[in-house]
Amino acid sequence: MADTTTKPTEIIHVDERTVACDGGDGALGHPRVFLRIEGRDKLCPYCSRLYVLNEGAGDDHGH
């Protein structure tokens, strides 16, 4: 059965290559997952939030 309550994709701009996503909405969210942005963006497999790396961010120097 398809989930008809899915919200449209939200785009979140970030400065770090590793982000934590819990879906928001408190108890209505999902388990916290840590996502690694390899290229320029990463889609959360639970809630379809799109995390986009800001220009010039995420060089990970020293990590």
N, C-alpha and C positions, 0 to 999 in steps of 0.2 A: 504494500500500500504506500503510495507516494505521500510525502510530508508536505501538506499544503500550507503550513504555518511558517515556512522558511522565509526570512527577511531577505531583501535584496543585498547583494554584496556590499560590504562597507570597505572603503579604502582608508588605510591608516599608514601615514608616512612616518618612518622611523630612522634613527641614526645608528643603530646597532644591527649587526648581522644575525644575532640571536635574540628572538623575541618570545615572550610568554603569552599564551592566549588561553583564556578561560571562557570565551564566548560572551562575556559580559552578562548582564541581567541577573547577577547574584546567583541564587539557587537554581535559576532557570538556564544557566549557562551549561558548560561542559567541563570535564576534568581538565585541569591546567596541563597544557602541552607546551614544550619548548620547540620552536621552529627555527631552523637555520636557513637564512637567505643566502643561497649560493650565487645567484645571478643578481638581478635587480628587484625581484619580488618573490613572494611565497604566499600560497593560498592555504588557509587553515582547512584541514580535511574534515573538521567537525562542523564549523559554522560558516565557512566560505568567506571569512574576512580576508581581505587581500592586504598584505603588508608590503609596502613599497619602500625600498631603501632610498633615502634622500641623496641627491647628487653630492659626490665627494665624501660621503659617509661610509663607514664600515670597512676601512682599510685593515683593521685588526692588527695594527703595529704592536709588536710585543706580546701577542697572544697566540 
